[in-house]
Amino acid sequence: MRRFAMCNEAFGDTPVASVCREMKSLGYGGIEIAPFTLGPSPERKEIRAAIQDSGLEFVGLHWLMVSPPGLHLTTNDDALRQTSWQHLRDLIDLSGDLASGPSVMVLGSPKQRGTTPGTSREDATRRLRDGLADLAPHAKERDVIILLEALPPDQCDVVQTLGEAAAIVCEIDNPAIQTMFDTHNAARESEPHHVLIERYAPVIRHVHVNEMDGRYPGTGDYDFASVLGALDKIRYTGWISLEVFDFKPDPVTIARESIRHLL
């Protein structure tokens, strides 16, 4: 059975409890949270209780490096790099504290992982891989899976294809480090998306859906049927999570019309 979730940032500063009730009423089973929407010191027990009371499941975190500002995972600046990786370590604990079972953390964050002046693409990729490998034991201990997201060239110059992400996952060889598929961010892939899903099925642990321009499903012409069919074919049991970048006309309409289109 397909499991649908939605990312909370479309709802802005609406309290998590209200967001959860709205999502549940519209047919979603899970909530994915952008940690910057929770503020610097989130009340973890309160948020976890709100999610559970609504009948939703906590799926995990995304947009991991937005706040605090200035973080960077692959910079030459050793102190800043260490601070940035510590931030991810702290988010592992946040995700583990909010979850009642396994959870995921989607590592996209193009501005916080791309090359910086004086850093080659190879250097940045190595630092990204080594940092993830260092975090893997702690993530595994907290039952959190970190998902290295492939990003297109117009967003980032490090890990630009699902194949590159999968290669790093295989190098690290720890179940706490996997990858995911995002319809929007696969725009520059050279092969059909359903083919990619079938090929990299062993390491895909999460799916984000949106139109290629970032709007909600059904407002464009993306072939969601072929992607959903591929997920069924590989017997995917993870979440299919709605993540939009255009919040118009309003979050309730986005949530309602998206799930109608995907069902």
C-alpha positions as CSV (number, residue, x, y, z in Angstrom):
1,M,0.0,0.0,0.0
2,R,1.3,3.4,-0.9
3,R,2.0,5.7,2.0
4,F,1.7,9.4,1.5
5,A,3.3,12.2,3.7
6,M,3.7,15.9,3.3
7,C,6.5,18.3,4.3
8,N,5.3,20.9,6.8
9,E,7.0,24.1,5.5
10,A,4.1,24.9,3.1
11,F,2.1,25.7,6.2
12,G,4.6,28.4,7.3
13,D,4.5,29.1,11.0
14,T,1.2,27.2,11.7
15,P,1.7,25.2,14.9
16,V,2.6,21.5,14.3
17,A,-0.5,20.2,16.0
18,S,-2.8,22.1,13.6
19,V,-0.7,21.1,10.6
20,C,-1.0,17.4,11.7
21,R,-4.7,17.6,12.1
22,E,-5.1,19.2,8.7
23,M,-2.9,16.6,7.0
24,K,-4.6,13.7,8.6
25,S,-8.1,15.0,7.6
26,L,-6.9,15.2,4.0
27,G,-5.7,11.6,3.8
28,Y,-2.0,11.8,4.7
29,G,-0.3,9.3,6.9
30,G,2.9,11.0,7.8
31,I,4.5,14.4,8.3
32,E,8.0,15.4,7.3
33,I,9.5,18.4,9.0
34,A,11.9,21.1,8.1
35,P,13.8,21.8,11.3
36,F,14.1,25.5,10.7
37,T,10.3,25.8,11.1
38,L,10.6,24.6,14.7
39,G,12.9,27.4,16.0
40,P,16.2,27.0,17.7
41,S,14.9,25.1,20.8
42,P,12.0,22.9,19.7
43,E,9.9,21.2,22.4
44,R,10.5,17.7,21.4
45,K,8.0,15.9,23.7
46,E,5.3,18.3,22.8
47,I,5.9,18.0,19.0
48,R,6.1,14.2,19.2
49,A,2.9,14.1,21.2
50,A,1.1,16.3,18.7
51,I,2.1,14.1,15.9
52,Q,1.0,10.9,17.7
53,D,-2.3,12.4,18.9
54,S,-3.2,13.3,15.3
55,G,-2.7,9.8,14.1
56,L,0.2,10.7,11.8
57,E,3.6,9.2,11.8
58,F,6.8,11.2,12.0
59,V,8.6,10.5,8.7
60,G,11.8,12.6,9.2
61,L,13.6,15.8,8.5
62,H,14.6,17.7,5.4
63,W,16.1,21.1,4.6
64,L,18.7,20.3,7.2
65,M,21.2,23.0,6.8
66,V,19.1,26.2,6.4
67,S,19.5,27.3,10.0
68,P,21.6,28.4,11.7
69,P,23.0,30.5,8.7
70,G,26.5,30.1,7.4
71,L,27.0,26.3,7.8
72,H,29.0,24.4,5.2
73,L,29.9,20.7,5.1
74,T,32.7,20.7,2.5
75,T,34.5,24.0,3.1
76,N,38.3,24.3,3.6
77,D,37.6,26.0,6.9
78,D,38.1,23.2,9.4
79,A,36.3,24.8,12.3
80,L,33.2,25.7,10.2
81,R,33.2,22.2,8.7
82,Q,33.3,20.6,12.1
83,T,30.5,22.9,13.4
84,S,28.4,22.0,10.4
85,W,28.8,18.2,10.8
86,Q,28.0,18.6,14.5
87,H,24.8,20.3,13.5
88,L,23.8,17.2,11.5
89,R,24.7,15.0,14.5
90,D,22.4,17.1,16.6
91,L,19.6,16.7,14.0
92,I,20.0,13.0,14.2
93,D,19.1,13.2,17.8
94,L,16.1,15.5,17.0
95,S,14.9,13.1,14.4
96,G,15.3,10.1,16.8
97,D,13.5,12.0,19.6
98,L,10.5,12.8,17.4
99,A,10.1,9.4,16.0
100,S,8.4,6.3,17.3
101,G,10.3,4.1,14.9
102,P,12.8,4.5,12.0
103,S,13.0,8.0,10.5
104,V,14.9,9.7,7.6
105,M,16.9,12.8,7.1
106,V,17.1,14.1,3.6
107,L,20.5,15.8,2.9
108,G,19.9,18.1,0.0
109,S,21.0,21.6,1.1
110,P,22.9,22.6,-2.1
111,K,24.4,25.9,-0.8
112,Q,25.9,24.1,2.2
113,R,27.6,21.2,0.4
114,G,28.9,22.6,-2.9
115,T,32.4,23.6,-3.7
116,T,33.8,26.8,-2.2
117,P,36.8,28.9,-3.5
118,G,39.9,26.8,-3.3
119,T,38.0,23.5,-3.1
120,S,37.7,21.1,-6.0
121,R,34.7,19.0,-6.8
122,E,36.7,15.9,-5.9
123,D,37.7,17.4,-2.5
124,A,34.2,18.4,-1.7
125,T,32.8,15.0,-2.6
126,R,35.4,13.3,-0.5
127,R,34.6,15.5,2.5
128,L,30.9,14.8,2.0
129,R,31.4,11.1,1.8
130,D,33.8,11.0,4.8
131,G,31.5,13.1,6.9
132,L,28.6,10.8,6.2
133,A,30.7,7.8,7.0
134,D,31.6,9.3,10.4
135,L,28.0,10.0,11.2
136,A,26.7,6.6,10.2
137,P,27.3,4.8,13.5
138,H,25.4,7.5,15.5
139,A,22.6,7.5,12.9
140,K,22.3,3.8,13.1
141,E,22.2,3.9,16.9
142,R,19.3,6.4,16.8
143,D,17.4,4.4,14.0
144,V,17.8,7.3,11.6
145,I,18.7,6.9,7.9
146,I,20.5,9.8,6.3
147,L,19.6,10.1,2.6
148,L,22.1,11.7,0.3
149,E,20.0,13.5,-2.3
150,A,21.2,14.0,-5.9
151,L,20.8,17.6,-7.0
152,P,20.9,19.0,-10.6
153,P,23.8,21.0,-11.9
154,D,21.9,24.3,-11.6
155,Q,21.6,23.8,-7.9
156,C,24.9,22.1,-6.8
157,D,28.2,20.8,-8.3
158,V,28.6,17.9,-5.8
159,V,26.6,14.7,-6.3
160,Q,24.5,15.6,-9.2
161,T,23.0,12.3,-10.2
162,L,21.3,9.4,-8.5
163,G,24.2,7.2,-9.8
164,E,26.7,9.4,-8.0
165,A,24.7,9.3,-4.8
166,A,24.3,5.5,-5.0
167,A,28.1,5.1,-5.5
168,I,28.8,7.0,-2.3
169,V,26.2,4.9,-0.5
170,C,27.9,1.7,-1.6
171,E,31.3,3.1,-0.6
172,I,30.2,3.8,2.9
173,D,28.4,0.5,3.1
174,N,26.3,1.3,6.2
175,P,22.5,0.9,6.3
176,A,22.2,4.3,8.0
177,I,23.4,6.0,4.8
178,Q,21.2,5.6,1.7
179,T,19.7,7.8,-1.0
180,M,16.2,8.9,-2.2
181,F,14.4,10.0,-5.4
182,D,13.0,13.5,-6.0
183,T,10.9,14.1,-9.1
184,H,11.9,17.8,-9.3
185,N,15.6,17.3,-8.6
186,A,15.9,14.5,-11.2
187,A,15.3,17.1,-14.0
188,R,18.7,16.7,-15.5
189,E,19.0,12.9,-15.3
190,S,19.7,11.4,-18.8
191,E,17.4,8.4,-18.4
192,P,13.6,8.0,-17.7
193,H,12.8,8.4,-14.1
194,H,11.1,5.0,-13.8
195,V,14.2,3.4,-15.1
196,L,16.3,5.1,-12.4
197,I,13.9,4.0,-9.7
198,E,14.1,0.3,-10.8
199,R,17.9,0.4,-11.2
200,Y,18.7,2.0,-7.8
201,A,15.8,0.4,-5.9
202,P,18.2,-1.2,-3.3
203,V,19.3,2.2,-2.0
204,I,16.2,4.3,-2.5
205,R,14.6,4.8,0.9
206,H,12.4,7.8,0.4
207,V,10.6,9.7,-2.4
208,H,9.7,13.4,-2.9
209,V,7.0,14.4,-5.4
210,N,6.3,17.7,-7.1
211,E,6.1,19.1,-10.6
212,M,9.3,19.9,-12.4
213,D,8.7,23.6,-11.7
214,G,8.2,23.0,-8.0
215,R,4.5,23.3,-8.0
216,Y,2.2,20.7,-6.6
217,P,1.3,17.5,-8.5
218,G,-1.4,18.0,-11.1
219,T,-0.5,21.5,-12.0
220,G,1.9,20.4,-14.7
221,D,2.5,17.4,-17.0
222,Y,4.9,15.3,-15.0
223,D,4.3,11.6,-15.5
224,F,3.6,10.5,-11.9
225,A,1.9,7.3,-13.1
226,S,5.1,5.9,-14.4
227,V,7.0,6.7,-11.2
228,L,4.3,5.3,-9.0
229,G,4.2,2.2,-11.2
230,A,7.9,1.8,-10.9
231,L,7.6,2.1,-7.1
232,D,4.9,-0.6,-7.1
233,K,7.1,-2.8,-9.3
234,I,10.0,-2.7,-6.9
235,R,7.6,-3.2,-4.0
236,Y,8.6,0.1,-2.4
237,T,7.3,0.4,1.1
238,G,8.7,3.8,2.1
239,W,7.0,7.1,2.2
240,I,5.9,9.2,-0.9
241,S,6.2,12.7,0.5
242,L,4.9,15.9,-1.0
243,E,7.5,18.6,-1.1
244,V,6.6,21.7,-3.0
245,F,8.7,24.9,-3.6
246,D,5.7,27.1,-4.7
247,F,3.3,27.6,-1.8
248,K,0.5,29.1,-3.9
249,P,-2.5,29.1,-3.7
250,D,-2.5,27.9,-0.1
251,P,-1.3,24.8,1.8
252,V,-4.7,23.1,2.2
253,T,-5.4,23.3,-1.5
254,I,-1.9,22.1,-2.3
255,A,-2.3,19.1,0.1
256,R,-5.8,18.2,-1.0
257,E,-5.3,18.5,-4.8
258,S,-1.9,16.7,-4.7
259,I,-3.2,13.6,-3.0
260,R,-6.2,13.5,-5.3
261,H,-3.9,13.6,-8.3
262,L,-1.5,10.9,-6.9
263,L,-4.3,8.5,-5.8
